[in-house]
Amino acid sequence: MTKMITPNFSKSEMACRCGCGIYEMDDEFMRMLQELRNQMNGPLRVSSARRCSIHNETVSTTS
């Protein structure tokens, strides 16, 4: 079962996408993100919330 951080955002949704499991989200940030979602009255898609340094190097387009 997916652990929900807020009513609309899960831990897996906010963790690094490489599978390393890194999850570091500030509680206040998550509260504000949820409030923004509530004000939008609809979905708020998160494409990349947290990246470990290895994953960031892999997907980075800068040198």
HELIX and SHEET records of a PDB file:
HELIX    1   1 LYS A   11  MET A   14  1                                   4    
HELIX    2   2 ASP A   27  MET A   40  1                                  14    
HELIX    3   3 SER A   53  VAL A   59  1                                   7    
END                                                                             
